[in-house]
Amino acid sequence: MIKTDDAGFTPATDKVAMIGAQFDDAATDSVDEGDAGAVRMSGNRNLYVRVRDNAGNERGLNIDANGALAATVTNATAANLNMTEASAASILTSVQLIDDLVYTDDTSTHSTGSSKGALIMAAATPTDGSVNANDIGAVAMTTDRKLHVSVQDALPAGTNAIGKLAANSGVDIGDVDITSVVTGTGATNLGKAEDAAHTTGDVGVMALGVRASSPTERSAGPTDGDYEPFGTNEVGAVWVTVTPSANGGASTLNSTSSDGGTALTNSAQAIKASAGTLKGYYIYNPNSSAQFVQFYNTASGSVTVGTTNPLFMLTIPATSAANLWMTDGIAFGTAMSWSATSTAGGNGAPSTALDAVAWYK
């Protein structure tokens, strides 16, 4: 409890004795130099103090007739605030208070240079009131004591931020005109540069089609260069129009005698040495009896005619031709090859080889 002068204090462990004060509004007994005694306090537990400068001179707080704090003076008298409750009351009584210090909302008008004082704000409410020029009134606040603020002037130009909206805060920023937006073209940006290569993980905006029972033009007119949504049928497939192109056409195999090639007979010929799609064929049988054409999902070098099972077989009537074009085509998972025989499932050669053309991808 007892500490030496300038000794440190540890809040968690040290204990001290409380210094009390004596309530005394009247003048105390005289105190001689070196006497010990209780300090005085007022009825609201404020300590009485007396101001002294470094030279030991007593000083007071001088208040003028307008309530302003003037320079401190030496040897405080009745004209000064001598820091005792009795003298303070006397001084405050002598100060000319300002009339009309308290105003009610929307009832008084402030005049520059008049003797009116500052407004003591009443309880603020979130309701609006009619305010005339120079009126003094209470400001409005929300029920959780936040002030309502209206921004009248435009925000000045500059680089300072005015705050950051929290993620998913649901803040409505009102009517905003966006004059320019430059989208990014990186992997995580919705924008993509023209002719840029696709990279795994790229993000973008899904294209949406319009369901239609038949292909329909949807712009003001069929004008080249117009943007239009694509149409889909009842199962979500896109309506398309097949248009010939110099690129991506089918390849051709001639198995005919007229162009120096080898007409189709009982030796298997390769249409395509790898997997592909048969798109169409034309086959002419010059013989007086029906002949049989086998299509194999097998490389020609691995085919034994009459033993290797074909993927499918066609019967070509005597002195007749057969032809077919397929939009989707027939898939061959290994390779495409074919042969012609005089009997179904046999390996005999036709009397005259067949002229045949195959188109494939």
C-alpha positions in Angstrom: 0.0 0.0 0.0 2.9 2.4 0.7 5.1 3.3 -2.2 8.4 5.2 -2.4 8.6 8.4 -4.4 8.8 7.7 -8.2 8.2 4.0 -7.7 6.5 2.1 -10.5 2.9 1.0 -10.3 1.7 -2.5 -11.4 -2.1 -2.4 -11.9 -2.6 -6.1 -11.6 -1.0 -6.6 -8.2 -0.4 -3.2 -6.5 -3.0 -1.8 -4.1 -3.3 1.9 -3.1 -5.3 3.9 -0.7 -8.1 6.1 -2.1 -7.6 9.9 -1.5 -10.9 11.3 -0.3 -12.1 14.9 -0.2 -14.2 16.8 2.4 -17.6 18.2 1.4 -17.4 21.8 2.6 -19.2 24.8 1.0 -18.2 27.2 3.8 -14.7 28.6 4.4 -12.4 26.2 6.0 -10.2 26.7 9.0 -6.9 28.5 8.3 -4.1 26.2 7.2 -0.5 26.9 8.3 2.5 26.1 6.1 3.2 22.3 6.3 -0.2 21.4 7.7 -1.9 18.2 6.4 -5.6 17.9 5.9 -8.4 16.8 3.6 -9.0 18.7 0.4 -12.3 20.4 -0.2 -15.0 19.3 -2.7 -18.4 20.7 -3.8 -21.8 19.0 -3.5 -21.3 17.4 -6.9 -17.9 16.0 -5.9 -15.8 18.4 -7.9 -12.5 19.4 -6.2 -11.9 23.1 -5.4 -8.7 24.3 -7.0 -6.7 27.5 -7.1 -4.6 28.4 -10.2 -0.9 29.4 -9.7 1.8 30.2 -12.2 5.4 29.0 -12.1 6.3 32.0 -10.0 3.8 31.1 -7.3 1.3 33.9 -8.3 -2.4 33.1 -8.0 -4.2 33.4 -11.2 -7.9 33.2 -12.2 -10.0 32.7 -15.4 -11.3 36.1 -16.4 -14.7 36.1 -18.1 -15.9 39.3 -19.8 -19.5 40.6 -20.1 -20.0 38.7 -23.3 -19.1 35.4 -21.7 -15.7 35.3 -23.4 -12.6 34.0 -21.7 -10.1 36.8 -21.4 -6.4 36.7 -20.4 -5.8 35.3 -16.9 -4.9 37.8 -14.2 -2.8 37.7 -11.1 -4.4 37.5 -7.6 -8.0 36.4 -8.6 -10.6 38.7 -7.1 -14.4 38.8 -7.2 -14.2 39.8 -10.9 -12.4 36.6 -11.7 -13.3 32.9 -11.6 -11.4 32.1 -8.4 -12.2 28.4 -8.6 -14.3 28.2 -5.5 -18.0 27.4 -5.8 -19.1 30.5 -4.0 -17.1 32.9 -6.1 -17.9 31.1 -9.3 -21.6 31.4 -8.6 -21.1 35.1 -8.0 -19.2 35.6 -11.2 -21.6 33.5 -13.4 -24.5 35.6 -12.0 -22.8 38.8 -13.1 -22.2 37.5 -16.7 -24.8 38.7 -19.2 -26.4 35.6 -20.6 -27.4 35.5 -24.2 -31.1 35.8 -24.8 -33.0 33.3 -27.0 -30.3 30.7 -26.8 -32.7 27.8 -27.3 -34.8 27.7 -30.5 -37.5 25.4 -31.5 -37.5 23.7 -34.9 -38.6 25.9 -37.8 -39.7 28.8 -35.5 -36.7 31.2 -35.5 -34.5 32.7 -38.1 -30.8 33.4 -37.6 -29.5 36.9 -38.5 -25.8 37.4 -39.1 -24.3 39.7 -36.5 -27.2 39.5 -34.1 -27.0 38.6 -30.4 -28.7 35.3 -30.9 -26.7 32.3 -29.8 -26.2 28.8 -31.1 -29.0 26.4 -31.5 -29.4 23.7 -28.9 -30.5 20.8 -31.1 -33.7 19.0 -30.1 -34.3 15.4 -30.6 -33.8 14.7 -34.2 -36.4 12.8 -36.2 -36.3 11.1 -39.6 -39.2 13.2 -40.9 -38.8 16.2 -43.2 -40.0 19.7 -42.4 -40.5 22.9 -44.4 -37.4 25.1 -44.0 -37.0 28.6 -45.2 -33.8 30.5 -46.0 -31.7 31.1 -42.8 -34.1 29.0 -40.6 -32.5 27.3 -37.6 -33.8 23.8 -36.9 -33.0 20.3 -35.7 -31.3 18.0 -38.2 -32.9 14.7 -39.0 -31.5 11.3 -37.9 -32.5 7.7 -38.2 -33.8 5.6 -35.2 -30.3 4.3 -34.7 -28.9 7.9 -34.3 -27.4 8.2 -37.8 -27.8 11.6 -39.5 -29.8 11.9 -42.8 -27.5 13.6 -45.4 -28.5 15.1 -48.8 -25.6 15.7 -51.2 -26.5 19.0 -53.0 -23.3 19.8 -54.9 -21.4 17.7 -57.4 -18.5 15.8 -55.9 -15.2 17.5 -56.8 -12.8 15.8 -59.3 -10.0 13.9 -57.7 -8.5 10.5 -57.0 -9.8 10.0 -53.4 -12.2 7.1 -52.9 -15.6 7.8 -51.4 -15.9 4.4 -49.8 -16.2 0.8 -50.9 -19.4 -1.2 -51.1 -19.2 -4.5 -49.3 -19.7 -7.6 -51.3 -23.3 -8.6 -51.7 -24.3 -5.5 -49.6 -27.5 -5.0 -51.6 -26.8 -1.2 -51.9 -28.8 0.5 -54.7 -26.6 3.2 -56.3 -29.5 4.6 -58.3 -29.6 5.6 -62.0 -26.1 5.2 -63.4 -25.0 6.1 -66.9 -21.9 4.1 -68.0 -20.3 5.9 -70.9 -17.5 3.4 -71.6 -16.6 -0.1 -70.5 -13.4 -1.8 -71.7 -13.7 -5.6 -71.0 -10.8 -7.7 -70.3 -9.8 -10.6 -72.6 -8.0 -12.8 -70.1 -9.0 -16.4 -69.1 -11.2 -15.2 -66.3 -12.7 -12.2 -68.2 -16.0 -12.5 -70.0 -14.6 -10.7 -73.1 -12.4 -12.6 -75.6 -10.3 -11.2 -78.3 -11.1 -11.9 -81.9 -9.2 -14.9 -83.3 -7.7 -15.6 -79.9 -7.0 -19.3 -79.2 -9.2 -21.1 -76.7 -7.5 -22.2 -73.5 -8.8 -24.7 -71.0 -10.5 -22.9 -68.1 -11.6 -19.9 -70.1 -14.9 -18.3 -69.0 -17.5 -16.6 -71.1 -21.1 -15.7 -71.6 -23.5 -18.5 -72.7 -25.2 -17.9 -76.0 -29.0 -18.4 -75.9 -31.2 -19.5 -78.8 -34.8 -18.9 -79.5 -37.2 -21.8 -79.7 -39.1 -21.8 -83.1 -41.2 -24.4 -84.9 -39.4 -23.4 -88.1 -36.5 -21.1 -89.0 -37.7 -17.5 -88.7 -36.1 -14.2 -89.5 -36.3 -12.0 -86.4 -34.7 -8.6 -87.3 -36.4 -5.7 -89.2 -35.3 -7.3 -92.4 -32.8 -9.8 -93.8 -29.9 -7.4 -94.1 -26.3 -8.6 -94.3 -24.4 -7.8 -91.1 -27.4 -7.8 -88.8 -27.1 -9.4 -85.3 -29.8 -12.0 -84.8 -30.4 -14.8 -82.2 -30.1 -18.3 -83.6 -33.2 -20.5 -83.6 -33.6 -24.0 -82.1 -36.2 -26.7 -82.7 -38.4 -28.4 -80.2 -35.5 -30.5 -78.8 -33.0 -27.7 -78.6 -31.1 -28.5 -81.9 -30.0 -25.4 -83.9 -31.8 -24.8 -87.2 -29.2 -24.7 -90.0 -29.1 -24.3 -93.7 -26.5 -26.5 -95.5 -24.4 -24.3 -97.7 -21.7 -25.6 -100.1 -18.2 -24.6 -99.2 -14.8 -25.0 -100.8 -13.5 -26.1 -97.4 -14.5 -29.2 -95.6 -15.9 -31.2 -98.6 -15.8 -35.0 -98.8 -12.9 -36.9 -100.3 -13.4 -39.1 -103.4 -12.3 -42.6 -104.2 -12.6 -43.8 -107.9 -12.8 -47.6 -108.4 -13.5 -47.4 -112.1 -11.9 -48.6 -115.3 -12.7 -45.5 -117.3 -10.1 -43.2 -115.6 -7.2 -45.7 -115.4 -8.2 -46.9 -112.0 -9.0 -50.4 -110.8 -12.7 -51.3 -111.1 -14.3 -53.0 -108.1 -13.8 -56.8 -108.0 -13.1 -59.6 -105.4 -9.9 -58.0 -104.2 -10.5 -55.6 -101.3 -9.7 -51.9 -102.0 -9.1 -49.3 -99.4 -11.5 -46.3 -99.3 -9.7 -44.8 -96.2 -7.0 -46.4 -94.3 -8.1 -45.0 -90.9 -11.4 -44.3 -89.2 -13.9 -42.1 -91.0 -17.4 -41.6 -92.3 -18.9 -42.9 -95.5 -20.9 -40.0 -97.0 -22.1 -41.5 -100.3 -21.5 -43.9 -103.2 -22.3 -44.6 -106.8 -22.0 -48.2 -108.1 -22.8 -49.6 -111.6 -23.2 -53.3 -112.3 -22.6 -54.1 -116.1 -23.2 -57.8 -115.6 -26.4 -59.7 -116.6 -26.9 -61.0 -113.1 -27.0 -59.3 -109.7 -23.6 -58.7 -108.0 -22.8 -58.0 -104.3 -20.7 -55.2 -102.8 -19.3 -55.6 -99.3 -18.2 -52.6 -97.0 -15.6 -53.6 -94.4 -14.7 -51.8 -91.1 -11.3 -53.3 -91.6 -8.1 -52.2 -93.4 -8.0 -53.6 -96.9 -4.7 -55.5 -96.2 -6.5 -57.4 -93.3 -9.6 -58.4 -95.4 -10.1 -62.0 -96.6 -12.9 -61.8 -99.1 -15.5 -64.4 -98.3 -14.2 -64.9 -94.7 -14.0 -61.4 -93.2 -17.5 -60.2 -92.1 -18.5 -57.0 -93.8 -20.0 -54.1 -91.9 -22.9 -54.2 -94.4 -23.5 -55.5 -98.0 -25.4 -54.1 -101.0 -27.1 -56.1 -103.8 -26.7 -54.4 -107.2 -29.3 -55.6 -109.7 -28.1 -56.6 -113.3 -27.1 -53.8 -115.6 -28.3 -51.3 -113.0 -26.7 -48.6 -110.8 -27.2 -47.8 -107.1 -26.3 -44.4 -105.6 -26.9 -42.7 -102.2 -25.8 -39.5 -100.5 -26.0 -39.3 -96.7 -25.9 -36.0 -94.8 -24.8 -37.7 -91.5 -23.0 -40.6 -93.1 -22.0 -44.0 -91.8 -19.2 -44.2 -89.2 -16.3 -46.6 -89.6 -14.3 -46.8 -86.4 -11.2 -48.6 -87.8 -10.8 -48.2 -91.6 -13.0 -48.3 -94.7 -12.6 -50.8 -97.5 -14.8 -52.6 -100.1 -15.0 -55.5 -102.6 -17.4 -56.9 -105.2 -18.4 -60.6 -105.5 -20.6 -62.7 -107.7 -22.4 -64.4 -104.8 -23.5 -63.1 -101.4 -20.9 -64.2 -98.7 -18.7 -65.8 -101.3 -15.4 -64.8 -102.9 -16.0 -65.3 -106.6 -15.2 -62.4 -108.9 -17.8 -60.7 -111.1 -17.6 -61.5 -114.8 -17.0 -57.8 -115.3 -15.7 -55.5 -112.6 -18.1 -52.9 -111.2 -17.5 -49.2 -111.7 -17.8 -47.6 -108.2 -17.2 -44.2 -106.6 -17.1 -43.5 -102.9 -17.2 -40.2 -101.0 -16.0 -40.1 -97.5 -14.7 -38.0 -94.6 
